[in-house]
Amino acid sequence: MHTLIICIDRDNDLGEKAGVVSPIIGRAANIEAAVKLASSDPEDSDINTIFGGINVYDKLTAEQTDVEIVSIAGDKKVGIVSDKKISEQLDGILAQLKPQRAILVSDGAEDESVLPIIQSRIKVDAVHRIIVKQHENLESTYYIIKQAFNDPKISRTFFMPIGLVFLIYAISLYFDRPGVAVMAITAAIGVYMLFRGTGLDDAVDDFRNTMTKSLHGGKITFVMYLAAIILSLIGTVQGGIELWNYYNQEILVGYLILLMGYVNASIWWYVIAGVLVNMGKIIDMHLAKEKIGKYWSHPFFVIAAGILFWAGSTYILVISQALEGFPLIDNRSRFLIVSVSAAVLIAILGAWISTKSTRKKH
């Protein structure tokens, strides 16, 4: 084949909204996929991308060019995950169709960011961007802005920090402390930016989706997750109380001692929560007759990590005289050696059980 027309849907609206599995190869299959997407969300720009690709396909076909069209979708987690899926699908398509060159069709800069991925595999002759025509008047502009704000990805990014600023300022005015507002707003926006920048918002979304699926699917993990949340809250409160107690003691208190006090008091609550979550997953996989394999090792690794954090925090608190004596073993060197050895042995046991289980399945 001479030319391959590639339509990109980086955030997988085809799969999420229309339930279409990519890659979609051929003119008829792409029209069908575009119609399904239009039926589920008539305002999605990927519809125009596919029909734009079909338009290019028809023009090249009329010129007697050997051409094929394909639509490739990534993942709702736009970034490494989606680009990896696009790369894998593209490799399979190129191996199957063996085109000499390609034309990329997209609806904007986000989809065109995968251009280097495509160019590393095949020569790209052109990039065809689809721009939807709008009336240049106030009403159309208002409509476009309104639709953009209705998009969850845009609204969460735009409205959350603004709403947070107004809320904090209103509270500070209510308590007649407007001077505190600047500091509180700066801190809140800083926390929000760290939250978004570290990807914790994606983790929260994944957790919410997992909880919803577990509830609807009648899985044990739903109860285990609830128990883990409660235990984590208890651990956080317990750690906060211990941190406050250390802060009020007449000892040399630094940030490290406060942190170690928090960890020492709360770590086992977090460990139990982590073990419950992992055991819930294992039980659900067993009931569904799925391969558990490496998941057997997760509870052991959580316990081993808990021992290391607990032993390390205890050691630091004792040598700083913030805590009296080591538990069970009244010798600092022996305590540390026994704790680390126990953690390593538990981790090895978990890895051995996981490996043995995987081999049995094969």
TORBA-157398 format. One record per residue (C-alpha): residue in three letters; chain; x, y, z. Coordinates in Angstrom, 2 decimals. Layout:
<nodes>
+------+-----+---------+---------+---------+
! type ! mol !      xx !      yy !      zz !
+------+-----+---------+---------+---------+
!  ala !   A !       X !       Y !       Z !
...
+------+-----+---------+---------+---------+
</nodes>
This chain:
<nodes>
+------+-----+---------+---------+---------+
! type ! mol !      xx !      yy !      zz !
+------+-----+---------+---------+---------+
!  met !   A !    0.00 !    0.00 !    0.00 !
!  his !   A !    1.18 !    3.51 !   -0.82 !
!  thr !   A !   -0.48 !    5.90 !    1.70 !
!  leu !   A !   -2.05 !    5.39 !    5.12 !
!  ile !   A !   -4.40 !    8.04 !    6.56 !
!  ile !   A !   -4.13 !    8.04 !   10.34 !
!  cys !   A !   -6.86 !    9.61 !   12.50 !
!  ile !   A !   -5.81 !   10.09 !   16.13 !
!  asp !   A !   -8.09 !   10.03 !   19.18 !
!  arg !   A !   -5.55 !   10.42 !   21.97 !
!  asp !   A !   -8.00 !   10.41 !   24.91 !
!  asn !   A !  -10.02 !    7.41 !   23.60 !
!  asp !   A !  -13.42 !    9.08 !   23.24 !
!  leu !   A !  -14.26 !    6.34 !   20.74 !
!  gly !   A !  -13.87 !    3.69 !   23.41 !
!  glu !   A !  -15.17 !    5.63 !   26.42 !
!  lys !   A !  -18.25 !    7.14 !   24.78 !
!  ala !   A !  -19.09 !    4.91 !   21.80 !
!  gly !   A !  -17.68 !    1.57 !   23.03 !
!  val !   A !  -15.63 !    1.14 !   19.85 !
!  val !   A !  -12.38 !   -0.82 !   20.08 !
!  ser !   A !   -9.46 !    0.57 !   18.08 !
!  pro !   A !   -7.69 !    0.33 !   15.72 !
!  ile !   A !  -10.49 !    0.89 !   13.22 !
!  ile !   A !   -9.36 !    0.00 !    9.70 !
!  gly !   A !  -11.22 !    0.79 !    6.49 !
!  arg !   A !  -13.63 !    3.44 !    5.24 !
!  ala !   A !  -16.84 !    1.61 !    6.16 !
!  ala !   A !  -15.64 !    0.72 !    9.64 !
!  asn !   A !  -14.59 !    4.32 !   10.32 !
!  ile !   A !  -17.94 !    5.71 !    9.16 !
!  glu !   A !  -19.71 !    3.25 !   11.46 !
!  ala !   A !  -17.47 !    4.25 !   14.39 !
!  ala !   A !  -18.03 !    7.98 !   13.72 !
!  val !   A !  -21.81 !    7.47 !   13.61 !
!  lys !   A !  -21.71 !    5.59 !   16.96 !
!  leu !   A !  -19.67 !    8.40 !   18.51 !
!  ala !   A !  -22.02 !   11.02 !   17.06 !
!  ser !   A !  -24.99 !    9.15 !   18.55 !
!  ser !   A !  -23.44 !    9.13 !   22.03 !
!  asp !   A !  -21.95 !   12.67 !   21.92 !
!  pro !   A !  -22.80 !   14.78 !   18.85 !
!  glu !   A !  -20.46 !   17.58 !   19.98 !
!  asp !   A !  -17.27 !   15.50 !   20.20 !
!  ser !   A !  -14.58 !   16.87 !   17.87 !
!  asp !   A !  -13.25 !   13.38 !   17.07 !
!  ile !   A !  -16.32 !   12.86 !   14.86 !
!  asn !   A !  -15.04 !   15.63 !   12.59 !
!  thr !   A !  -11.56 !   14.13 !   12.67 !
!  ile !   A !  -12.78 !   10.79 !   11.33 !
!  phe !   A !  -14.99 !   12.35 !    8.65 !
!  gly !   A !  -12.10 !   14.68 !    7.76 !
!  gly !   A !   -9.93 !   11.60 !    7.26 !
!  ile !   A !  -12.61 !   10.01 !    5.11 !
!  asn !   A !  -12.74 !   13.17 !    3.02 !
!  val !   A !   -8.98 !   12.95 !    2.43 !
!  tyr !   A !   -9.38 !    9.23 !    1.68 !
!  asp !   A !  -12.03 !    9.91 !   -0.99 !
!  lys !   A !   -9.91 !   12.61 !   -2.66 !
!  leu !   A !   -6.85 !   10.37 !   -2.86 !
!  thr !   A !   -8.95 !    7.46 !   -4.08 !
!  ala !   A !  -10.32 !    9.67 !   -6.87 !
!  glu !   A !   -6.69 !   10.33 !   -7.86 !
!  gln !   A !   -6.12 !    6.57 !   -8.19 !
!  thr !   A !   -3.86 !    6.49 !   -5.12 !
!  asp !   A !   -3.52 !    3.25 !   -3.20 !
!  val !   A !   -4.77 !    4.44 !    0.17 !
!  glu !   A !   -6.26 !    3.12 !    3.41 !
!  ile !   A !   -7.69 !    4.88 !    6.47 !
!  val !   A !   -7.29 !    3.90 !   10.10 !
!  ser !   A !   -8.39 !    5.45 !   13.40 !
!  ile !   A !   -6.24 !    4.88 !   16.47 !
!  ala !   A !   -7.39 !    5.62 !   20.02 !
!  gly !   A !   -5.22 !    5.99 !   23.10 !
!  asp !   A !   -6.48 !    6.12 !   26.68 !
!  lys !   A !   -8.41 !    8.53 !   28.91 !
!  lys !   A !   -5.18 !    8.91 !   30.91 !
!  val !   A !   -3.65 !   11.22 !   28.33 !
!  gly !   A !    0.13 !   10.97 !   28.44 !
!  ile !   A !    2.44 !    7.98 !   28.70 !
!  val !   A !   -0.39 !    5.44 !   28.98 !
!  ser !   A !   -2.30 !    6.70 !   25.92 !
!  asp !   A !    0.84 !    7.21 !   23.80 !
!  lys !   A !    2.03 !    3.68 !   24.60 !
!  lys !   A !   -1.29 !    2.24 !   23.42 !
!  ile !   A !   -1.14 !    4.32 !   20.24 !
!  ser !   A !    2.43 !    3.10 !   19.59 !
!  glu !   A !    1.46 !   -0.55 !   20.04 !
!  gln !   A !   -1.55 !   -0.24 !   17.72 !
!  leu !   A !    0.47 !    1.66 !   15.13 !
!  asp !   A !    3.17 !   -1.03 !   15.08 !
!  gly !   A !    0.54 !   -3.70 !   14.43 !
!  ile !   A !   -1.10 !   -1.68 !   11.65 !
!  leu !   A !    2.19 !   -0.96 !    9.89 !
!  ala !   A !    3.15 !   -4.63 !   10.06 !
!  gln !   A !   -0.24 !   -5.62 !    8.64 !
!  leu !   A !   -0.70 !   -3.01 !    5.89 !
!  lys !   A !    2.95 !   -2.14 !    5.13 !
!  pro !   A !    2.32 !    1.45 !    3.88 !
!  gln !   A !    5.10 !    3.58 !    2.38 !
!  arg !   A !    3.98 !    6.95 !    3.79 !
!  ala !   A !    1.27 !    8.46 !    5.97 !
!  ile !   A !   -1.01 !   11.47 !    6.43 !
!  leu !   A !   -1.99 !   12.46 !    9.97 !
!  val !   A !   -5.48 !   13.83 !   10.58 !
!  ser !   A !   -6.20 !   15.49 !   13.93 !
!  asp !   A !   -8.48 !   18.00 !   15.61 !
!  gly !   A !   -5.82 !   19.94 !   17.49 !
!  ala !   A !   -2.43 !   20.17 !   19.16 !
!  glu !   A !   -3.15 !   17.45 !   21.74 !
!  asp !   A !   -3.57 !   14.74 !   19.11 !
!  glu !   A !   -0.70 !   16.13 !   17.04 !
!  ser !   A !    1.67 !   15.60 !   20.00 !
!  val !   A !    1.93 !   11.96 !   18.91 !
!  leu !   A !    3.41 !   13.07 !   15.57 !
!  pro !   A !    7.00 !   12.21 !   16.65 !
!  ile !   A !    5.84 !    8.69 !   17.51 !
!  ile !   A !    4.40 !    8.25 !   14.01 !
!  gln !   A !    7.38 !    9.87 !   12.28 !
!  ser !   A !    9.76 !    7.48 !   14.06 !
!  arg !   A !    8.03 !    4.60 !   12.30 !
!  ile !   A !    6.92 !    5.93 !    8.88 !
!  lys !   A !    7.38 !    8.97 !    6.65 !
!  val !   A !    4.60 !   11.53 !    7.21 !
!  asp !   A !    3.73 !   13.55 !    4.08 !
!  ala !   A !    1.21 !   15.91 !    5.67 !
!  val !   A !   -0.69 !   16.85 !    8.80 !
!  his !   A !   -4.34 !   17.71 !    8.16 !
!  arg !   A !   -5.95 !   19.60 !   11.04 !
!  ile !   A !   -9.75 !   19.64 !   11.19 !
!  ile !   A !  -11.17 !   22.98 !   12.35 !
!  val !   A !  -14.92 !   23.20 !   12.88 !
!  lys !   A !  -16.34 !   26.38 !   11.34 !
!  gln !   A !  -18.35 !   28.64 !   13.65 !
!  his !   A !  -20.23 !   31.89 !   13.16 !
!  glu !   A !  -18.07 !   34.76 !   14.31 !
!  asn !   A !  -20.55 !   36.41 !   16.65 !
!  leu !   A !  -21.03 !   36.79 !   20.35 !
!  glu !   A !  -23.58 !   34.01 !   20.63 !
!  ser !   A !  -21.28 !   31.42 !   19.05 !
!  thr !   A !  -18.35 !   32.52 !   21.20 !
!  tyr !   A !  -20.48 !   32.21 !   24.33 !
!  tyr !   A !  -21.63 !   28.75 !   23.25 !
!  ile !   A !  -18.06 !   27.56 !   22.66 !
!  ile !   A !  -16.92 !   28.85 !   26.07 !
!  lys !   A !  -19.93 !   27.29 !   27.76 !
!  gln !   A !  -19.27 !   23.92 !   26.16 !
!  ala !   A !  -15.60 !   24.10 !   27.12 !
!  phe !   A !  -16.52 !   24.74 !   30.76 !
!  asn !   A !  -18.92 !   21.78 !   30.67 !
!  asp !   A !  -15.96 !   19.56 !   29.80 !
!  pro !   A !  -14.92 !   17.90 !   33.12 !
!  lys !   A !  -11.21 !   18.14 !   32.27 !
!  ile !   A !  -11.40 !   21.91 !   31.71 !
!  ser !   A !  -13.87 !   22.72 !   34.50 !
!  arg !   A !  -11.87 !   20.90 !   37.17 !
!  thr !   A !   -8.68 !   22.67 !   36.14 !
!  phe !   A !  -10.25 !   26.13 !   35.89 !
!  phe !   A !  -13.01 !   26.28 !   38.50 !
!  met !   A !  -11.38 !   24.39 !   41.38 !
!  pro !   A !   -8.62 !   26.92 !   42.18 !
!  ile !   A !  -10.92 !   29.93 !   41.63 !
!  gly !   A !  -13.63 !   28.44 !   43.84 !
!  leu !   A !  -11.03 !   27.62 !   46.49 !
!  val !   A !   -9.73 !   31.21 !   46.50 !
!  phe !   A !  -13.22 !   32.72 !   46.90 !
!  leu !   A !  -14.16 !   30.24 !   49.62 !
!  ile !   A !  -11.05 !   30.91 !   51.71 !
!  tyr !   A !  -11.43 !   34.67 !   51.30 !
!  ala !   A !  -15.08 !   34.53 !   52.36 !
!  ile !   A !  -14.22 !   32.50 !   55.49 !
!  ser !   A !  -11.45 !   34.94 !   56.43 !
!  leu !   A !  -13.86 !   37.89 !   56.07 !
!  tyr !   A !  -16.46 !   36.10 !   58.19 !
!  phe !   A !  -13.96 !   35.72 !   61.05 !
!  asp !   A !  -12.72 !   39.28 !   60.49 !
!  arg !   A !   -9.21 !   38.08 !   59.61 !
!  pro !   A !   -8.63 !   39.26 !   56.01 !
!  gly !   A !   -4.87 !   39.33 !   56.62 !
!  val !   A !   -4.85 !   35.54 !   56.95 !
!  ala !   A !   -6.53 !   35.16 !   53.55 !
!  val !   A !   -3.36 !   35.76 !   51.47 !
!  met !   A !   -1.38 !   33.14 !   53.37 !
!  ala !   A !   -4.24 !   30.61 !   53.33 !
!  ile !   A !   -4.98 !   31.15 !   49.63 !
!  thr !   A !   -1.31 !   30.78 !   48.70 !
!  ala !   A !   -1.01 !   27.58 !   50.73 !
!  ala !   A !   -4.25 !   26.14 !   49.31 !
!  ile !   A !   -3.28 !   26.85 !   45.70 !
!  gly !   A !    0.18 !   25.40 !   46.37 !
!  val !   A !   -1.36 !   22.19 !   47.72 !
!  tyr !   A !   -3.73 !   22.05 !   44.73 !
!  met !   A !   -0.87 !   22.46 !   42.26 !
!  leu !   A !    1.12 !   19.72 !   44.00 !
!  phe !   A !   -1.99 !   17.54 !   43.94 !
!  arg !   A !   -2.41 !   17.99 !   40.18 !
!  gly !   A !    1.30 !   18.02 !   39.36 !
!  thr !   A !    2.05 !   14.73 !   41.13 !
!  gly !   A !   -0.88 !   12.98 !   39.46 !
!  leu !   A !   -2.80 !   12.41 !   42.69 !
!  asp !   A !   -5.98 !   13.59 !   40.95 !
!  asp !   A !   -5.70 !   10.63 !   38.57 !
!  ala !   A !   -5.17 !    8.32 !   41.53 !
!  val !   A !   -8.32 !    9.68 !   43.20 !
!  asp !   A !  -10.30 !    9.20 !   39.96 !
!  asp !   A !   -9.02 !    5.64 !   39.65 !
!  phe !   A !   -9.94 !    4.95 !   43.27 !
!  arg !   A !  -13.45 !    6.32 !   42.77 !
!  asn !   A !  -13.91 !    4.24 !   39.61 !
!  thr !   A !  -12.62 !    1.13 !   41.39 !
!  met !   A !  -15.02 !    1.69 !   44.30 !
!  thr !   A !  -17.95 !    2.16 !   41.91 !
!  lys !   A !  -17.11 !   -0.98 !   39.92 !
!  ser !   A !  -16.61 !   -2.98 !   43.13 !
!  leu !   A !  -19.99 !   -1.86 !   44.47 !
!  his !   A !  -21.86 !   -2.56 !   41.24 !
!  gly !   A !  -20.03 !   -5.85 !   40.77 !
!  gly !   A !  -20.71 !   -7.03 !   44.33 !
!  lys !   A !  -17.01 !   -7.49 !   45.06 !
!  ile !   A !  -15.31 !   -7.92 !   48.43 !
!  thr !   A !  -12.89 !   -5.10 !   47.61 !
!  phe !   A !  -15.66 !   -2.52 !   48.17 !
!  val !   A !  -15.94 !   -3.48 !   51.87 !
!  met !   A !  -12.15 !   -3.82 !   52.15 !
!  tyr !   A !  -11.64 !   -0.34 !   50.69 !
!  leu !   A !  -14.12 !    1.15 !   53.16 !
!  ala !   A !  -12.36 !   -0.61 !   56.04 !
!  ala !   A !   -9.00 !    0.62 !   54.73 !
!  ile !   A !  -10.27 !    4.21 !   54.57 !
!  ile !   A !  -11.52 !    4.05 !   58.17 !
!  leu !   A !   -8.27 !    2.49 !   59.41 !
!  ser !   A !   -6.23 !    5.09 !   57.52 !
!  leu !   A !   -8.24 !    7.89 !   59.14 !
!  ile !   A !   -7.68 !    6.32 !   62.57 !
!  gly !   A !   -3.96 !    6.02 !   61.83 !
!  thr !   A !   -3.79 !    9.64 !   60.69 !
!  val !   A !   -5.52 !   10.88 !   63.86 !
!  gln !   A !   -3.33 !    8.62 !   66.03 !
!  gly !   A !   -0.20 !    9.91 !   64.30 !
!  gly !   A !   -1.37 !   13.52 !   64.65 !
!  ile !   A !   -1.98 !   13.09 !   68.39 !
!  glu !   A !    1.47 !   11.55 !   68.88 !
!  leu !   A !    3.06 !   14.34 !   66.82 !
!  trp !   A !    1.38 !   16.91 !   69.07 !
!  asn !   A !    2.57 !   15.08 !   72.19 !
!  tyr !   A !    6.17 !   15.12 !   70.96 !
!  tyr !   A !    5.85 !   18.79 !   70.07 !
!  asn !   A !    4.87 !   19.61 !   73.65 !
!  gln !   A !    7.59 !   17.50 !   75.30 !
!  glu !   A !   10.66 !   19.15 !   76.83 !
!  ile !   A !   13.09 !   17.51 !   74.45 !
!  leu !   A !   15.07 !   18.59 !   71.44 !
!  val !   A !   12.28 !   18.44 !   68.88 !
!  gly !   A !   12.96 !   18.89 !   65.17 !
!  tyr !   A !   10.97 !   18.14 !   62.04 !
!  leu !   A !   12.55 !   14.68 !   61.79 !
!  ile !   A !   11.52 !   13.73 !   65.34 !
!  leu !   A !    7.95 !   14.95 !   64.73 !
!  leu !   A !    7.78 !   12.99 !   61.49 !
!  met !   A !    9.18 !    9.83 !   63.12 !
!  gly !   A !    6.69 !   10.19 !   65.96 !
!  tyr !   A !    3.85 !   10.37 !   63.47 !
!  val !   A !    5.15 !    7.37 !   61.49 !
!  asn !   A !    5.76 !    5.27 !   64.61 !
!  ala !   A !    2.24 !    5.81 !   65.92 !
!  ser !   A !    0.34 !    5.42 !   62.64 !
!  ile !   A !    2.28 !    2.97 !   60.47 !
!  trp !   A !    0.54 !   -0.23 !   61.60 !
!  trp !   A !   -2.89 !    1.24 !   60.90 !
!  tyr !   A !   -1.76 !    1.95 !   57.34 !
!  val !   A !   -0.21 !   -1.52 !   57.05 !
!  ile !   A !   -3.43 !   -3.24 !   58.12 !
!  ala !   A !   -5.38 !   -1.06 !   55.65 !
!  gly !   A !   -2.98 !   -2.01 !   52.83 !
!  val !   A !   -3.18 !   -5.71 !   53.69 !
!  leu !   A !   -7.01 !   -5.58 !   53.73 !
!  val !   A !   -7.12 !   -3.96 !   50.29 !
!  asn !   A !   -4.72 !   -6.53 !   48.82 !
!  met !   A !   -6.51 !   -9.46 !   50.44 !
!  gly !   A !   -9.79 !   -8.15 !   49.04 !
!  lys !   A !   -8.30 !   -8.14 !   45.53 !
!  ile !   A !   -6.95 !  -11.67 !   46.00 !
!  ile !   A !  -10.33 !  -12.96 !   47.21 !
!  asp !   A !  -12.16 !  -11.33 !   44.28 !
!  met !   A !   -9.66 !  -12.77 !   41.80 !
!  his !   A !  -10.01 !  -16.22 !   43.39 !
!  leu !   A !  -13.83 !  -16.06 !   43.19 !
!  ala !   A !  -13.59 !  -14.93 !   39.57 !
!  lys !   A !  -11.14 !  -17.80 !   38.89 !
!  glu !   A !   -8.48 !  -15.39 !   37.65 !
!  lys !   A !   -4.73 !  -15.90 !   37.95 !
!  ile !   A !   -3.54 !  -14.36 !   41.21 !
!  gly !   A !    0.18 !  -14.82 !   40.52 !
!  lys !   A !    2.25 !  -11.85 !   41.64 !
!  tyr !   A !   -0.60 !  -10.44 !   43.77 !
!  trp !   A !    0.21 !  -13.06 !   46.45 !
!  ser !   A !    3.38 !  -11.10 !   47.23 !
!  his !   A !    1.71 !   -7.72 !   47.80 !
!  pro !   A !    0.45 !   -8.28 !   51.40 !
!  phe !   A !    3.89 !   -9.61 !   52.41 !
!  phe !   A !    5.62 !   -6.60 !   50.88 !
!  val !   A !    3.25 !   -4.22 !   52.70 !
!  ile !   A !    3.99 !   -5.93 !   56.04 !
!  ala !   A !    7.74 !   -5.90 !   55.33 !
!  ala !   A !    7.61 !   -2.18 !   54.51 !
!  gly !   A !    5.65 !   -1.57 !   57.72 !
!  ile !   A !    8.30 !   -3.33 !   59.80 !
!  leu !   A !   11.05 !   -1.24 !   58.21 !
!  phe !   A !    9.23 !    2.06 !   58.79 !
!  trp !   A !    8.30 !    1.11 !   62.36 !
!  ala !   A !   11.80 !   -0.11 !   63.23 !
!  gly !   A !   13.48 !    2.89 !   61.64 !
!  ser !   A !   11.22 !    5.41 !   63.36 !
!  thr !   A !   11.59 !    3.61 !   66.70 !
!  tyr !   A !   15.38 !    3.59 !   66.40 !
!  ile !   A !   15.53 !    7.32 !   65.65 !
!  leu !   A !   13.13 !    8.19 !   68.49 !
!  val !   A !   15.11 !    6.13 !   71.02 !
!  ile !   A !   18.55 !    7.49 !   70.13 !
!  ser !   A !   17.12 !   11.04 !   70.23 !
!  gln !   A !   15.73 !   10.28 !   73.71 !
!  ala !   A !   12.18 !   10.99 !   72.56 !
!  leu !   A !   11.22 !    7.37 !   73.36 !
!  glu !   A !   12.30 !    5.19 !   76.27 !
!  gly !   A !   13.89 !    1.86 !   75.27 !
!  phe !   A !   13.41 !   -0.53 !   72.39 !
!  pro !   A !   10.43 !   -2.89 !   72.41 !
!  leu !   A !   11.24 !   -6.59 !   73.04 !
!  ile !   A !   15.01 !   -6.18 !   72.58 !
!  asp !   A !   16.94 !   -3.79 !   74.81 !
!  asn !   A !   19.85 !   -3.36 !   72.43 !
!  arg !   A !   19.86 !   -0.87 !   69.57 !
!  ser !   A !   22.07 !   -2.84 !   67.18 !
!  arg !   A !   20.29 !   -6.13 !   67.78 !
!  phe !   A !   16.87 !   -4.47 !   67.46 !
!  leu !   A !   17.73 !   -2.97 !   64.08 !
!  ile !   A !   19.31 !   -6.19 !   62.75 !
!  val !   A !   16.37 !   -8.36 !   63.87 !
!  ser !   A !   13.80 !   -5.91 !   62.42 !
!  val !   A !   15.52 !   -5.59 !   59.03 !
!  ser !   A !   16.08 !   -9.37 !   58.86 !
!  ala !   A !   12.42 !  -10.03 !   59.65 !
!  ala !   A !   11.30 !   -7.59 !   56.92 !
!  val !   A !   13.63 !   -9.17 !   54.35 !
!  leu !   A !   12.49 !  -12.70 !   55.24 !
!  ile !   A !    8.81 !  -11.73 !   54.95 !
!  ala !   A !    9.45 !  -10.11 !   51.55 !
!  ile !   A !   11.33 !  -13.21 !   50.35 !
!  leu !   A !    8.50 !  -15.44 !   51.57 !
!  gly !   A !    5.99 !  -13.35 !   49.63 !
!  ala !   A !    8.09 !  -13.44 !   46.47 !
!  trp !   A !    8.53 !  -17.22 !   46.81 !
!  ile !   A !    4.78 !  -17.83 !   47.24 !
!  ser !   A !    4.07 !  -15.56 !   44.26 !
!  thr !   A !    6.61 !  -17.33 !   42.05 !
!  lys !   A !    5.37 !  -20.76 !   43.09 !
!  ser !   A !    1.77 !  -19.80 !   42.38 !
!  thr !   A !    2.68 !  -18.44 !   38.94 !
!  arg !   A !    4.57 !  -21.62 !   38.02 !
!  lys !   A !    1.66 !  -23.81 !   39.07 !
!  lys !   A !   -0.67 !  -21.88 !   36.77 !
!  his !   A !    1.69 !  -22.47 !   33.84 !
+------+-----+---------+---------+---------+
</nodes>
